[in-house]
Amino acid sequence: MTDATFKPTVYLKTGCPFCLKVRLFLLETGQLDQVVLREFVPGDDEVTAIRALLAPVVEKVTFPTAELTPGRFTTESDAIVAYFAKLAGVDPDALPTYRSYLDGVHKGMQSLFRENLQLKKQAEAA
């Protein structure tokens, strides 16, 4: 595949708030058709194949992950959004639906995620 025919690939886990953040950004900026989405439901057969594909090229397999250019991978949702924002020439903060998600649901999910991590640490220490 040459650079001219390369389409970025975005790997998303269903139910992941960071994955939804990337998907929502791509949708609101009209870029979904410019990427290949590889989405899986936790526990399905696809997850094993995706993890095996990503393990040699990223430090830690997490989601979302994107191959932005041939051989260039990132696992940070903010970096993925920034890359596509630059391509589209848009300011993510100017997107009303994306901004609403970040300020509302996503913020709540981050809080629950941090609380869950703390509870796991406490349980492991006990």
C-alpha positions as CSV (number, residue, x, y, z in Angstrom):
1,M,0.0,0.0,0.0
2,T,1.5,3.3,-1.0
3,D,1.1,6.5,1.0
4,A,-1.3,7.8,-1.7
5,T,-3.7,4.9,-1.0
6,F,-3.2,4.7,2.8
7,K,-6.2,5.3,5.0
8,P,-5.6,5.8,8.7
9,T,-6.9,2.9,10.8
10,V,-8.6,3.6,14.1
11,Y,-9.1,0.7,16.5
12,L,-12.1,1.2,18.9
13,K,-13.5,-0.8,21.7
14,T,-17.3,-0.6,22.1
15,G,-18.3,1.1,25.3
16,C,-15.0,2.9,25.8
17,P,-15.5,6.6,26.5
18,F,-12.2,7.6,24.9
19,C,-13.1,5.6,21.8
20,L,-16.4,7.3,21.6
21,K,-14.6,10.7,21.9
22,V,-12.6,9.9,18.8
23,R,-15.6,8.5,16.9
24,L,-17.7,11.5,17.8
25,F,-15.0,13.9,16.7
26,L,-14.5,12.1,13.3
27,L,-18.3,12.1,12.8
28,E,-18.8,15.7,13.6
29,T,-16.0,16.8,11.3
30,G,-17.2,14.5,8.5
31,Q,-14.0,12.4,8.5
32,L,-15.4,9.0,9.2
33,D,-15.2,8.0,5.5
34,Q,-11.5,8.9,5.5
35,V,-10.5,6.3,8.0
36,V,-10.8,2.5,8.4
37,L,-12.6,1.7,11.7
38,R,-11.8,-1.6,13.4
39,E,-14.2,-1.8,16.2
40,F,-14.8,-4.7,18.6
41,V,-16.9,-5.7,21.5
42,P,-14.9,-6.8,24.5
43,G,-14.8,-10.6,24.6
44,D,-15.4,-11.2,20.9
45,D,-13.1,-13.0,18.5
46,E,-11.9,-9.7,16.9
47,V,-10.2,-8.5,20.1
48,T,-7.6,-11.2,20.0
49,A,-6.7,-10.5,16.4
50,I,-6.5,-6.7,17.0
51,R,-4.4,-7.1,20.1
52,A,-2.0,-9.5,18.3
53,L,-1.7,-7.0,15.4
54,L,-1.0,-4.0,17.7
55,A,1.3,-5.6,20.4
56,P,4.5,-5.4,18.3
57,V,4.0,-1.8,17.3
58,V,2.7,0.0,20.5
59,E,4.2,0.0,24.0
60,K,0.9,-1.0,25.6
61,V,-2.2,-2.1,23.7
62,T,-5.0,0.3,24.8
63,F,-7.9,1.8,23.0
64,P,-8.4,3.8,21.1
65,T,-5.3,3.2,19.0
66,A,-4.7,4.7,15.5
67,E,-2.3,4.1,12.8
68,L,-2.2,7.7,11.5
69,T,0.4,7.3,8.8
70,P,2.1,4.1,7.7
71,G,3.9,2.7,10.7
72,R,3.0,5.6,13.0
73,F,0.7,4.6,15.8
74,T,-0.7,6.4,18.8
75,T,-2.8,5.3,21.7
76,E,-3.8,8.7,23.0
77,S,-7.3,9.9,22.2
78,D,-6.2,13.6,22.4
79,A,-3.3,12.9,20.0
80,I,-5.7,11.2,17.6
81,V,-8.2,14.1,17.7
82,A,-5.4,16.6,17.3
83,Y,-4.1,14.8,14.2
84,F,-7.5,14.8,12.5
85,A,-8.3,18.3,13.7
86,K,-5.2,19.5,11.9
87,L,-6.1,17.6,8.8
88,A,-9.6,19.1,8.8
89,G,-8.4,22.6,9.8
90,V,-10.9,22.7,12.7
91,D,-10.7,23.6,16.4
92,P,-12.2,20.8,18.4
93,D,-13.3,23.3,21.0
94,A,-15.6,24.9,18.4
95,L,-17.5,21.7,17.8
96,P,-20.7,21.8,19.8
97,T,-21.5,18.1,20.1
98,Y,-17.9,17.1,20.7
99,R,-17.6,19.8,23.4
100,S,-20.9,18.8,25.0
101,Y,-19.7,15.2,25.2
102,L,-16.3,16.2,26.8
103,D,-17.9,18.6,29.3
104,G,-20.7,16.2,30.3
105,V,-20.7,12.5,29.9
106,H,-17.0,12.1,29.3
107,K,-16.1,14.1,32.4
108,G,-18.3,11.9,34.5
109,M,-16.9,8.7,33.0
110,Q,-13.3,9.9,33.7
111,S,-14.3,10.5,37.4
112,L,-15.8,7.0,37.6
113,F,-12.7,5.5,35.9
114,R,-10.4,7.2,38.5
115,E,-12.6,6.1,41.4
116,N,-12.6,2.5,40.0
117,L,-8.8,2.5,39.8
118,Q,-8.5,3.7,43.4
119,L,-10.9,1.0,44.6
120,K,-8.9,-1.6,42.8
121,K,-5.7,-0.4,44.5
122,Q,-7.4,-0.5,47.9
123,A,-8.7,-4.0,47.3
124,E,-5.3,-5.2,46.2
125,A,-3.6,-3.7,49.2
126,A,-6.1,-5.3,51.6
